Amino acid sequence: MRTRLTAGFTLIELLVVVAIIGLLLGILLPSLGSARETARRTVCQGSRLRSMGQGHAGYQADNREFIVTANTTGSRFLVKDSSGEIDRARTARNIELATDPSDPIVYRDWLSPLVGEGLSNGGSRAQRMSILLNEFGCPSQTWSVNDLAGSAGDEAEFERINEGPVGFRAVSYLMPNAWNHRFSESPTAILAARRGLAALPSDRWFVTDSNFYAKATPPVTYNGKITQVGLQPSEKVYVADGTRYFTTRDNLTLFISPIANLYGAFTSNGGPNCDGSTSYGSNPFSGNPNEIFNRDNSMRHSGSINALFFDGSVRYLQRDDALGNVDYYFPTGTTMSQRQLGQDGLRPTIEAQAFIGANRDPDDPNGYTVR
């Protein structure tokens, strides 16, 4: 009786198969990773930023063309002391006690007024912050907060959530701080009809920022209306990818004070064109942030960013364009003097310096005037 021999693989054949599989994986895995990032970027553009643009369109339509800024939404919590100065403690307490989903969590919070009505309930300030960051964040933003900065009367609630299973994802989107500044219209005219906001004080506005005015001077006609951001709202960035902020590789903080001294968790100083930015700059001017991880995490889409423009469009800005085009981040007519452009920490990025050099009118006495 004959014994049938079963064919098998030799060692050489097995090694060849393994090598082929390894080669295929080496070819396919980068493509799969690239496809996943493309999908995340698409969600960031479509599901996140475009929905914010729709919320903004509704807000300014209901509020006499005013855009969401600290001087429109945060102002109704403002309390002044007997000398006419802002009473920070009482103002902060008013913000801490607010529970409506559309109420700003901090006075520079532009996101809650845009998307808050879509939340199922209000809840505490810390609960609303967790929902905003976790449910309305960029899919490519994978970091979570591990440290809280600042102080607040409800700090214990923030700590409880941060130490729990839900926590806080890192901030995903920032508004260039320029849109918060220089209101020239009379206080009685700055009343948001839908929310019945309190009039702002005539002698001192809610937002002040010496760093901003050291860098640029907005036009006196700008007072925060959609019709005043620029000649072409389609060329002005309202909100863009951005993160605040890493102090080390493994330490990402969230600023929880209701009133931040400068920018807080929702705004960036100037925008990606500022070399001293704690979110985008290579030479951050405060807080000892780690510029490498801040910039990488802010420009997390293959080194570039997604941006929502004031006309509701969303665009993918290549790195050089995002860091260079200063016209994106300031109202038309904003001036930057030679002195302002040359200050350490506040000076433009290398890309922005090249943009200004190529587009500046040599006869402009201001140094550069934003178009």
C-alpha positions, 0 to 999 in steps of 0.5 A: 500500500502506497503512502500519499505524501502531503505537500507542504511549504519549505522554510524558504517559501514561508520566509518569502510569504512573510516578506511579501506580507510585510512589504504589503503592510509597509505599503498599505499602512501609511495609506490607511493612516492617511485615509483616516486623517483625511476622514478626520479632517473632513469631519472637522470641516463639515460636522464641526466648523460648518455647524459653528458657522451656521450657529454664527449666522443665526446669532448675528442675524438675531443680534443686529449683525454683532458677532459673538465676542466677549463684548456681546455675550460676556458683557451681560454678566459685568458688574462695576464697583463704586469707582467704575472699574470692573468688579472681577469677583462679582462678575466671575460669580455671575458667570459661575452661577449661569446654567443656560447652555447658551451662556458663556462658560468664561467671558471670552467663550464664543462657542456656547452661544453658537451651539449651546441651544443644541445641548440637552441641558445646562448644568454646571459650568464644569459640566458644560465645559466638558460637553463643549470640549468633548462633543464639539472637538476636532476628531484629530484632537486626541489629547486630554487635559491633565492639569487645571490652571487659574482659580474659580469658586466652582474649581472643585467641580472642575477637578471632580470631572477632570479626575473622572472617566469623562474628563476634558479633551484639549481645546480644539478651536480658537478665535483670533483675539482681534475680533474682541476689540475696539468697540466705538459705538455707544453702549446703548446701541450695543444691545443684543435684541434676542438675549436682552444684554445689559448696556456696556459701560461707556468709560471702559469696555469688558475686553482690554489687552495691552499685548494686542494694542502693542502689536496692532491698532484696530480701526476706530470704526470697528465695533464687532459687527459682521459688516465691519470685519473686512471688505471681504468676510470670505477672507477673514478667519472667525475660528481656526484649529488651535490648542492652549496649551502644553507646558511640557510634553505631558502637561496640557492645561485648561484655564478655568477662571471665569475672567482670564487676564488675557486670552483664556481657553477660547481665544488666541493672541493675534492668530497663527501669524504671531510668533509670540503666540502660546498656541502657534508661535515658535517664541511664546511670550508667556506661561513657559509653554512648550512651543513644539507641542503647542504648534504641532497640536494646533496645526494638527492636520498634516502641519496645516489648519482648518479655518471657518471664515465669516461668510460661513465657508471652511477652508484648509489652510496650508502651513505657510498661508496660515502662518503668513497671511496676517489679513486673515486675522484682523479687521480691514484697516488695522495698522501695524507700525514698524515699532509694533512689528519689531517687538520681541515676542509680539513680532510676526512669524517669519512667514508673516514678515515675508507676507507683509514685505511682499504686500506692504505699500511702500508709501504707507506711513503705518508700516502695514495696513490690513486689507 
